[in-house]
Amino acid sequence: MRRRWAAMGLRQPSWLAWQGGCLLAGLLLCLASVLANWDFDLILQNATKRYGDLGPAKGRILAWNELIQGSIDLPESEKLTAVNRFFNRQLRFTDDIRTWRQNDYWATPVEALVKGAGDCEDYSIAKYFTLRRLGIPAEKLRITYVKALRQNQAHMVLTYYKTPTADPLVLDNLIGEIRPASQRNDLLPVYAFNAEGLYTGAKRAGDTKKLSRWQDLLKKMRAEGFAIGEG
């Protein structure tokens, strides 16, 4: 099992290259985070224009902001726990047909929080962007499409690689506990992606610019007021 998931990790010439690259990326990301701080006043204003009176959804969006402000200085492991717990508690699982009247709809975090609901990709997307905002580099995160073997259906989770060869941690809406992939024998990884590319097995399979749902998602988030770059 670990070998199957490890194939989803980044390939680097050496641990030193990974460590140096992460240090540089981390420094640049910290600077970018300061310059591109999410303006939740603007985000709420845009949401109100779109949806009208937000009602309880306003509290969920403000709680999201509080999560970010309160977690920015935490160690990465604690950021994972806080973000995973927040969205698993704030969102109830519903399928896209019920929520959006579509077979497959990728909601932004704001859309999911306004509804107070989402399906597996909505949980994964919300966790991904929140952890990116908290300073975790994109190369450590994968939105990962899997087969949930017990349910015999497609599923999506967020995976976190501490190093390229590490046993990734799985952030999932099916269970509250974050577990290593080696302990998730119920999941079979199929492909993964982040801002840097699309991956199948050990190979980079393409650019996410060709992933239309991802590009649509980024466009929607920018319209909502988020400074997210390419994700």
N, C-alpha and C positions, 0 to 999 in steps of 0.2 A: 504493500500500500504506500509506504513512504516513497519508494522509487517512482511510483506513478505520479505522485504530487510533486516530487522534487524536480521532475522533468518540466514542470511549469515555471520553475525559477529562472532568473536571469543567468546567463553564462558570462563569466568574467575571467580574464587570464589568470588572476591570482586574487587571494584574499586582500593583499595590499592594495591592488587596484580598486577593489570594492570599497575598502575602508576609506581610501583617499577620495574616491568619487563621492561616497556618501557624505564625507566631511564637507567637501566643496558644495555639493547639492544642498546639504543642510544649512550651510551659511547663506547661500543664495536664497533659499526658501524662507529663512528667517527674515531676511531683508524684504523679500517680496511680500511676506505676510504683513509686515508693518506698513508697507506702502499701499497694500491692497486690502486693508481691513474692511470686512463686510459691514456695510451701513444698514443696520436692521431697521432704522427709522424709514429709510428709503424702501427697503424690502417690504415692510408692513404697508407703507403707502401704496406701493404697486399692487400688492395683494388685495388691498381694500378696493382699489380701482377695478380690479378684475372680478372680485367675488362679492363686493358689497360688505356689509357688516360681517366681520369674521367670527363673532361669537366666541365659543370656546377655543377655536383654532388660533386666535391671537395669543392665548395663554400658552399653547403648545409651541408656537414660533418663538415667543419670548423665552420660554424654558430652554429651547434649543440655543438661543444666544447666551443664556446663563451657563449652560453646559460648556460652551466654547470658552467663555471668559474664565470659568472656574477650572478648566482643564489644561490651559495653554502651557503651564509650567510643570505638569505632571510627567513622570517617566513614561516612555512609550507603552509599556505594558499596562499601566494604569489608564492611559488614554483609550486603549483598546477596550478595556473593561467598561469604562464609563460610557463610551459611545455605543457599544453593543447593548448594554443594559438600557440606555435611554430609548433607543428606537424600538427595541423589543417590547418595551412597556408602553410607549406612546402610540404605536400603530397596532391596529388589529388586522389580522390577515383576512383579506378578501381578494377574490380574483378580479381580473381586469374587466370581465364582462359585467360583473355587478357594479364595479366602481366607475368605470369609464365607458361602458357599452362598446368596448373594443376587445378583440381577441388578445392583443398584445400591446400594452401601452407602458412606456417607460416614464414614470412620473419624476418630477424634480422633488427634492426634499420639501419644498414649500407646498407643492401640490399634495404630497402625501400627508403632510401635517395638517393642511386645511381639511382634508377628508378624514384625517385620523385613522387612515387605513391604507393598505397597500399589499402587493404580493411580493414574492421573494426578491425580484430584481429591485423593487422600490426600497426595501430594507437595505440591500447591498449598496445601492447607489447613494442613499443618504449617509450610510456609515463611511463609505469611501470619501465623499466630499468633505465630511466633517473631519475625518482624520487628516486629509490633505490640508484643511484649514488649520489644523493643530500642529502642522509642521512635519508630518511624516512624508518622506519622499515617495513619489509615484512608483519608483522601482521596487519599493517594499510591499506594495499593495497590488492585488489582482481582483478584479470582479470576475468570478470564476463560474462558468456554466458547468453543471454537474448532472449526473443522473442520480436521483434519490432512489436507491435500490429497494428499500422497503415499500415505498409508495409506488414504485415503478413509473416514475414520471420525471420530467425535466425540472430542474431546480437551479437556483443561483445563490451563491454565497460570496462573502468577501474573505480573501485569504491574505495573510500577512507573513512575509518572509523576513526574519531578522537578518539573515545572510542569504546569499544565493543558493546555498546547499542545505539550508536549515529545513527541518520538518516544519512546514507552514502551519500557522494557527488559523483555525476556521471560525469566522464570525457568522452565525447562522440564526435565522429566525425560528427554526424548528426546535432548537434547544437553547436554553439561556446560557449555558456554560461554554466558554471558549475552550476548545480542545485542539490538540495537535491533529493534523490530518491522518497520522498513523493510527489514531484512535477512532477515526470516522470511517469504519469499514462499510458504512451504509451509503457512502457517497463515492461515485466514480467520476473523476474529472474528465471533461471533454475538451474545453478550450477556456482561455482566460484573456483578459485585456485590461489595459489601463491607458493613461494618457500617452504612453510611449509606443504602444503597439498591440497587436493581436498575436496570441501565442497558442500553438497547438503542440503538445508534447514539449520537446526541447527546442523547437524551432520557432522563430519569429515568422508568423504566417502572413503578416500584412500590417498596414497602417490603419489606425482607427479612423482616419479621415474617410476611409471607404466603408466604415460601419455607420450606416445612415441613422439608425436609432440613437447612437451615441452623439452624432453631430446634431441631431434634432434636440437632444437633451441639453447639450451645451448652449445651443441657441436660445432655448427657453430660459435657462438659468441666467444668461446674460441679460435677457429682457426683464427678468425679475429683479435685477440690480446686483448680481453677483459678479465679482472680479475673479474669474476662474482660469483665465488663459485657455489652454487646450485640455484642462482637467488635471 
